[in-house]
Amino acid sequence: MNRDRHDRDRHSDREHRSERHRDRDRHINNEHRSPQRTVVHDREHRERERERERDRDRHHNNIINNNNNIRAGATTSSAILKSAIHEMTTLLIEEEAFFIGKETGRLMRWGELEGLGVLEDVQLEHQVVDAPGVDIFGEPLAKKFNFECECPRCRRTLAAQRFAPHLEKCMGMGRNSSRIASRRLAQGSSSQNSQNGNGSTGSGSQGHEKASSHQGNSAAGSAVSSQSHQNGDVASEEEHFEEDEDDEDWTMERKRKHTKKGTEKISPKRKGPLQRIKNSEGSRGRRGASPSVTDSPLSINESSLHDDDDFAALSLG
Amino acid sequence: MEDYREQVKDIMEKIISDNPQLNKVTDKVEARLEQCGWSDEIRMECNRLIRQRGIENISDTTELVRDLTPFARSKVPTELKKELVAMLKDALQKELEGTKLNPK
């Protein structure tokens, strides 16, 4: 059944096609036809062509509309994304600007903008410089070495590395300065004691006098300073300040550290107050002076036993 | 249009607060803005505005921010804008699938 139908359709199509071919041929070969018949055929032909064109247009429009529909769906989602991205970027930028504005406003309320040199009231030379490659003073950021400084007290120019230790001593502050001061005090007091000792005992022995004079001479330089120190005049003491002395004192610790184990420690060149007293009194003892307080009774006896007569006396019983 | 903008803002803020990845993106954005010198330019502009108006005349910092915002938007370099767009596109594409946004 179906097959028959199909065959019939096919047959009808073939007939339709053959008619079209005939029409075409007739159209081409118009010469042998009659004029009336050609006019009718032309009209029909034209109508058919118009219908075909309309069909084609409709089909074309349908395709276009379908495509447009697909694109329309895509643009809504992409438009949303675009608008969202745009809004997000503006949001982020506005937030950042907001934070910076708030921070600056806070500085303004706290009065820090004046210090930063933002306002025109601050002098140009004191304004903070805010430029790339340069620090806040306007100096280049490259490191500088070999700075020289001038001490405000003694007006000496010094290397930067030496400035801090020098200032420590120059101003009389710090550990070493206190040691120096205590040493000078001791020197001063010992010289005073020696002077007092001379006055109370009378002439005394020559060695004692010499020792005292020696002490006095040695302390002469510091006597003035000690007196001035006692008076409270620090500036005059500092006028006599010698850097070498205090450098030695300061570097003594380093020398001690460098000594090897097992060997005797290097005796310091500078002697403490007790050492000087001992030495001075020891020198007095050698010259036949009266025994000192520091000498022990045993030592006295030993010294006395060095005389032959006494020894002989002892041995005989 | 302003309503739509407000709507987007609310959604964006919610997304940023909920999504840790977007927080990272915002941190990156801040770092890039600082790196390219935009923050310094904005600070200088802020200082200039203060100098121009005078401290006494500025009662509220919101006025300052309001004047600063258009300048800030204009001063973002185009390369950075493209970078921002690329960063946000990936992060937002997934987030926006579930939201209702109608650009009108």
Chai-1 contact restraints between the chains, C-beta under 6 A:
chainA,res_idxA,chainB,res_idxB,connection_type,confidence,min_distance_angstrom,max_distance_angstrom,comment,restraint_id
A,A79,B,P103,contact,1.0,0.0,6.0,A-B,restraint_1
A,I80,B,L101,contact,1.0,0.0,6.0,A-B,restraint_2
A,I80,B,P103,contact,1.0,0.0,6.0,A-B,restraint_3
A,S83,B,P103,contact,1.0,0.0,6.0,A-B,restraint_4
A,A84,B,L92,contact,1.0,0.0,6.0,A-B,restraint_5
A,A84,B,L96,contact,1.0,0.0,6.0,A-B,restraint_6
A,I85,B,V85,contact,1.0,0.0,6.0,A-B,restraint_7
A,I85,B,L88,contact,1.0,0.0,6.0,A-B,restraint_8
A,I85,B,K89,contact,1.0,0.0,6.0,A-B,restraint_9
A,E87,B,V8,contact,1.0,0.0,6.0,A-B,restraint_10
A,M88,B,M12,contact,1.0,0.0,6.0,A-B,restraint_11
A,M88,B,L88,contact,1.0,0.0,6.0,A-B,restraint_12
A,T89,B,L84,contact,1.0,0.0,6.0,A-B,restraint_13
A,L91,B,M12,contact,1.0,0.0,6.0,A-B,restraint_14
A,L92,B,V29,contact,1.0,0.0,6.0,A-B,restraint_15
A,I93,B,A72,contact,1.0,0.0,6.0,A-B,restraint_16
A,I93,B,R73,contact,1.0,0.0,6.0,A-B,restraint_17
A,I93,B,V76,contact,1.0,0.0,6.0,A-B,restraint_18
A,E94,B,T69,contact,1.0,0.0,6.0,A-B,restraint_19
A,E96,B,L33,contact,1.0,0.0,6.0,A-B,restraint_20
A,A97,B,I42,contact,1.0,0.0,6.0,A-B,restraint_21
A,A97,B,L68,contact,1.0,0.0,6.0,A-B,restraint_22
A,A97,B,T69,contact,1.0,0.0,6.0,A-B,restraint_23
A,A97,B,A72,contact,1.0,0.0,6.0,A-B,restraint_24
A,F98,B,V65,contact,1.0,0.0,6.0,A-B,restraint_25
A,I100,B,I42,contact,1.0,0.0,6.0,A-B,restraint_26
A,I100,B,R43,contact,1.0,0.0,6.0,A-B,restraint_27
A,G101,B,C46,contact,1.0,0.0,6.0,A-B,restraint_28
A,G101,B,T61,contact,1.0,0.0,6.0,A-B,restraint_29
A,G101,B,L64,contact,1.0,0.0,6.0,A-B,restraint_30
A,G101,B,V65,contact,1.0,0.0,6.0,A-B,restraint_31
A,G101,B,L68,contact,1.0,0.0,6.0,A-B,restraint_32
A,K102,B,T61,contact,1.0,0.0,6.0,A-B,restraint_33
A,T104,B,C46,contact,1.0,0.0,6.0,A-B,restraint_34
A,G105,B,T61,contact,1.0,0.0,6.0,A-B,restraint_35
A,G105,B,L64,contact,1.0,0.0,6.0,A-B,restraint_36
A,M108,B,I55,contact,1.0,0.0,6.0,A-B,restraint_37
A,V118,B,N47,contact,1.0,0.0,6.0,A-B,restraint_38
